[in-house]
Amino acid sequence: MNSKIFLDLLTGRHPELLNLQDTISQAAETIIKAYNAGRKLLICGNGGSSSDSDHIVGELMKSFENKRPLDISFKRRLAEVSRERGKYLADKLEHGLPAISLSAHTSLTTAICNDIDPDLVFAQQIIGYGTEKDVLIAISTSGNSKNVIDACITAKAMNMTVIGITGKSGGAMKQYCDILINVPEEKTASAQELQLPVYHTICRIVEEHFYGEDG
């Protein structure tokens, strides 16, 4: 399915996002390019945006809307390793697109907050997880969250691509974003209501590229 179809479905339901079609498409293509190069996606945000980070990972690391069967050669390897469990694993496991939510590891995040600085909770993880040409999705409805801004700065210094998903103004973090998807809302709840269909559309485009009929 052509990505334009997904974008048209999005803006058909949310016409206020029409001006962001090209930017959303660019974000999806950037993630596809990174995956093709063997890179990964890191995602961060606070509060509801933290939940969104986890949500995105859930759509990418297993099937979202398309089947993702393992390669035949790997299925055979599973059976060779274990005759008892290999077939079950081969039938049940799916391809995943590598994505990490920087909000997900409580022991690590609390250690960073306690031992270093709470504002560095995401930036420190980028130092550990990030490599050149990886992609960071930074989510902040205001665009002014210090820990998200620090994550963007660190990612840029590591030659990662930064995709920002923000409210209308883009806030202070927009200057560190290679791609800015600033939904046309200022209030937190209203912005988040538009951000969810945006990242769902990105996930759909990315998954379709790799696991669609033409993938």
N, C-alpha and C positions, 0 to 999 in steps of 0.2 A: 504494500500500500504506500502510495506517495505521501511524503510528510505534509504536503500541502493539504491533503484531506484531513489530517489530524488538526492542523492549524485552523482550517475552516470550521471544523466541528467545534473547536474551542471558541472562536470568535462568534460563531453562530449563537452559542449559549451565553457568551460574555462579550457583546459588541464593544464594550469599553476597552477591550484589550486589542482591538484591531491594529492600532499603531505600533504594537509590540510584536506583531507576527514575525517580522524579519529578524528581530533580536532573539526571539525564542528559537527560531530556526537556526540561527547562528550558534546559540548555546548548545543545541542538540548536536549539530555537526561538529562542534569542538570536542564534545564528549566522545562522539563516535571516532573521531580522529585519534584521540588519546587511547581509546581501547584498541584500535587497530595497531597502535604502536606499542602495545603491551603495558600501558600505563594504567593508573587507577584514579578514582574519584574520592576526594575527601569532602566532608560536608559539616558545617557548623552553624549554630544559632542558639539563642537563649529562649527559655520558656516555651511558648508555642512553636517557635522556630526550631528549638531543640527537638521537639516532637516531629516536626516536619523533616528534620535531618534524618531521624530514625525511619520515618515513613519512606523517604526516597530510597534508603538502603534496602528496605523491605521489597520495593518494586524492582530493584536491579539485581539483587543477589539470588533471586529465584524467579520462577515464571511470574509474569504480571498478567498479560493477556494472551501470550503465545506459548505454545509448547517449546521446551528447550531440551530435547533428548541428548544424552551423552553420545559422543562419537563411538562408532562400532569398535574401533581399535581399543578404546579405553574400557568399554564394557568387557571385552575379552580379557584385558589385563586384570580387571576386578575378579573375574571368574578364575583366572590363573592363581591369584593370590589366595582366594578362599572359595573352594567349591561349595561350602555351606552357605556363606553369606553373599558371595560375589554376584550371583544372579539377582538377588533381592536388591542389592545396592545399584546394580546396573539398570534395573527397572524403575527404581524410585528416584535416584539422584538426578539433578538437572544441571545444565550449564548455569553459571553465575557470572555477572558482570561486577568486577571488584569495586566495592564502594564501602567506605568506613565513615560512620558517624562519630564525630569527635566529642559527642556528649554521652557516649554509651558505656564508658568504662569508669565506674564510680570510684574504685580504689585509686586509679591513676589520676582522675580529675581532682579528687580531694587532696591527693598528695601534692599535686602541682599548686593548688590553691594554698595549702598550708606551708609548703616548703619553699616556694618561689614567690608567686604573686598571682592572685586570682585573675587579674587581667590577662595573664599569659596562659590560661588554661587551654586555649586552642593553639596558640602559636607554638608552645612547647611540643605539642603532638605533631605539628607539621614538620618540626625539626626531625622528629623520630620517624614518622611515616612517609613524609614527602620526598619525592625525587623530581628532578627536572622533567618538565613536560607533563607532569600530573596535572589534574584540574581540581581546583577548590571551588565549591559552591558555598558562598557566604550569605546567610539569610538574616536579615534584620529589617523589621518594618520601618524603623526610624532611620536606619543607616548610620547610627551614631554610637552603637554599642562598642565600648573600648576593646573588649576581648575579641570581637569580630574584626574590628579595624586592625588590631595587632596581628590577627591571623592573615589578613589580606596583605599586609606589609611583608610579613615573613614569607608568604607564598610567592610574592613578586620577587623577593630577593633570591629565592630558590629557582627562579625561572619557571614557575608554574603559571598556568592560566587561571585567572580569577573571574568567576561568574558571580555577580552580585544579584540577589533577589531582594528588593526593598519596596518601601512605599514610594509615594509620588516624588519626593524631593531627592531621594538617593542619599541624603545626608552626607556626612564627612567621608564615608567610605567609598563614595563613587569615584573619587580620584585614583583609587587603587584597583578599580575593576577594569578588566579588559572588555567585559561584556556586562552591561547593566540592564536588568529587567526590573524597571521601577513601575509597579502597578499603580494605576491612577487613584489611589486612596491614601489618606493620611492617618486615619484612626486605625489603631492596631488590629482590632477584630475585622474591620472591613478590608484592610490590606491582606490579612491572612486568608480571608474567604476567596480572594482572587489568586493568591499565591499557590494554593493547593491545585486548582485546575491547570495552572501554568506548569508546575513541575510534573504533574501527571502527564501532560502533553509531551514534555521533554522525554520522560521515561517511555512513553508509547512510541515516539519516533525512534529512540535509540534501540529499543527492543525489536521493533519492526525491521530495522536495518539488519540486525544480526540473526533474527529468528523468524522473520516473515517468510512468506512463500518465495520471495525473490532474494532473501538474505543468503 
